């Protein structure tokens, strides 16, 4: 199916949180303009094949009137308790010719029985409702997240379960397959399902990507990116990511909708790497997808259509180093005919072979697309692509796996021929499709950072482009100020916009914008003498500092702001490579002080989905004047005190 949508909508949409706690008042749920047809239309127009809907997220709040709980749309004033959003979503999918899937969170922070055997009966009852009453369901999503703490019917405690055994997955799967025989099961918490998580929510899978895993045995999380070469079970990767930083709607992210270049990268790093792409839309409190998200996904659809509009290989001549039994049924031409079922094949014993495409005239191209007929398995282990330029073969790519689909990007080359060399394979190599394209260039907007001294640094997305910027809110163009060296902006707040401009193609990128709070120039870290701790203030998300392991919990980071500030919140960016180094904070407490002696707690809570998605965490509080701030790590992703910080910042009034 390649490309389908995720839709995140729940009670926590109304509390501006990433995860509901399970105690939210159902009356908050009030989508005055709800229109599931809008969601379906947007997805259909974007070229997506289906939608997976959060019928129940971790809060436990049900978006259908489940018979088995009171915590649902049946007990709210909106539509007099007659609502069934799962039904509306299923109907809208049908109307727009989309497949329909459901997300049912195994973790339920509302249910009193969560953690006990009784809850499994409840969970299966709900599954039965969803898988019997809403027509064909193409995929069911069993999120593995389990933060432990919750409301749990008023108990307000932490409940630990063993995700592998608690849900009795073998029998739960049996039920699912009985009710929906054609369904695919997604599960990252328990037994091996039909699809695998790729180990990140950032929108990419490994360049090497086997659609195999072992049926038994746990796979280390980092292996999820690559699959297992000699795995015994077909479990392809599904790249799940959101069109905004978070899964649920937050107004503050209206400026953070993924840009076209970001979405194109995601495309090439998911669909282009033998995975499917599950792209999420957060629903606004009014029940609609934001216009900016719609525009972004439209531009994305247009750009992918343009990139793959003209297949330059379709009129070429294909020859191969070897053809199975010299049979025309397996000829090289089968890789470039319009028939995706036919394929070029070699004799059984062959592991190295090549396929040459002759364009008959010099042809410029920058994309290469290749597919294996995967019903016969994923075979290719190593390959190169060469272009015949000025009488010589020039290597333009050296890669590993292909699978269902592999797309390569490279700088435009003009050649009369192209050659695919398969260097190694698990069986006789088979190629069902080979395309060549010349995709229009899309300029990447620049990256803007501000260092501790308050200077602004702007990096273009490529080596050929110049950067132009504005500091007065105006849209930047190639006639704005040219960036030549770091910009000194003093210590105040800064709103900066910048574009990349390519003087050769005369193209301008879309604008990047950053709003920086006051500069951190005068700040001093008081809780440690380590100089490296200042990486937390250097403005560079790529550098991080890890608190030494010996420090006792809760670990603290105390900062002197240099003078009194009027604080309204703080921001924390966890170490971006935390899985390699140490852990990051999941539960925090933030305190402020006028004298570094008496402290006042102004915020306490969780960074809900930080482990799977290590993006900026923003917490706001009532305005308060203070000179010292203290971020306390109450709990980390791994036990112990070694919290990892990429950046810490404050929000002032
Ligand atoms: C994660 C969840 O915890 C997020 O809230 C979201 O639903 C995402 C798709 O999966 O694990």
Boltz pocket constraint, residues with backbone or C-beta under 6 A from the ligand:
constraints:
  - pocket:
      binder: B
      contacts: [[A, 18], [A, 19], [A, 143], [A, 144], [A, 145], [A, 240], [A, 247], [A, 609], [A, 612]]
      max_distance: 6.0
